[in-house]
Every structure is written in C-alpha cells, then in structure tokens.
Amino acid sequence: MDAKILGIYANETEVGIKIGWCDINRGFGEILITRNSPRFDIVIDSETMGKDFVKEVLNKLVDNARLVD
C-alpha cells in the first residue's frame, strides 16, 4: 500500500485534508477528513472502505513520513 497527502484546504466553515491511497489488491481511492465549525465535528469520507481501512491508510502515511523530533 502507498498513501500520500493530495491536498489541504480551508475556508470560513471547514478545514480538510485529502489523502490518496493505492494498493495492488484493493485498487486506489481517496480519503477526505474534514472538520467543520462552529461544532468542530470531524467527518471522514472513506469511500465505503471502513474505519479499520482508514486506520491502515493513516498508519502508512505516518510510516512513509520523515519524522522530525
């Protein structure tokens, strides 16, 4: 699996990050994580892949990152 940040956006009512993923067995897609105001709810659009898959993609994103202490 591979995971990359595709974009980050913000406007008056929400902020979000789009993560692209690809996997030889599952294909490819995007996960959109948004936080809206004034309630600051976090919403994750996983394109029907589920919570465990989102965790796997986020873990891969962290694994691929250069960590600065």
C-alpha positions in Angstrom: 0.0 0.0 0.0 1.0 3.6 -0.6 -0.5 6.7 0.9 0.1 10.4 0.1 -1.4 13.8 1.0 -3.1 15.1 -2.1 -4.2 18.4 -0.7 -5.2 20.6 2.3 -7.9 23.2 2.2 -9.6 25.7 4.5 -12.5 28.1 4.2 -14.8 30.0 6.5 -16.7 26.9 7.6 -14.3 23.9 7.4 -10.8 22.7 7.0 -9.8 19.4 5.4 -7.1 17.1 4.1 -7.4 14.7 1.2 -5.3 11.5 1.3 -4.8 9.4 -1.8 -4.1 5.7 -1.4 -3.3 2.8 -3.8 -2.9 -0.9 -3.1 -2.2 -3.8 -5.5 -5.1 -5.9 -4.1 -7.7 -3.2 -3.4 -7.2 -0.6 -6.1 -7.0 3.1 -5.3 -9.0 5.9 -3.9 -9.1 8.9 -1.6 -10.0 9.6 2.0 -11.3 13.1 2.9 -11.0 14.2 6.5 -12.9 17.5 7.3 -13.6 19.5 10.5 -16.4 21.9 10.3 -17.3 24.9 12.6 -18.8 26.0 14.8 -19.2 22.5 16.2 -15.8 21.2 15.2 -17.1 17.8 14.2 -14.6 15.6 12.4 -16.0 13.8 9.4 -14.2 11.1 7.4 -15.3 10.1 3.9 -13.7 6.7 3.3 -15.5 5.9 0.1 -17.1 2.9 1.9 -13.8 1.4 2.9 -14.5 1.5 6.7 -12.8 2.6 9.9 -10.1 -0.1 10.0 -9.0 0.7 6.5 -8.8 4.4 7.3 -6.5 3.5 10.2 -4.4 1.4 7.9 -4.0 4.3 5.4 -3.1 6.8 8.2 -0.6 4.3 9.6 1.0 4.0 6.1 1.1 7.8 5.8 3.0 8.0 9.1 5.3 5.2 8.1 6.2 7.0 4.9 6.8 10.3 6.6 10.1 11.8 7.7 9.8 12.3 11.4 11.3 15.4 12.9 11.8 15.2 16.7 
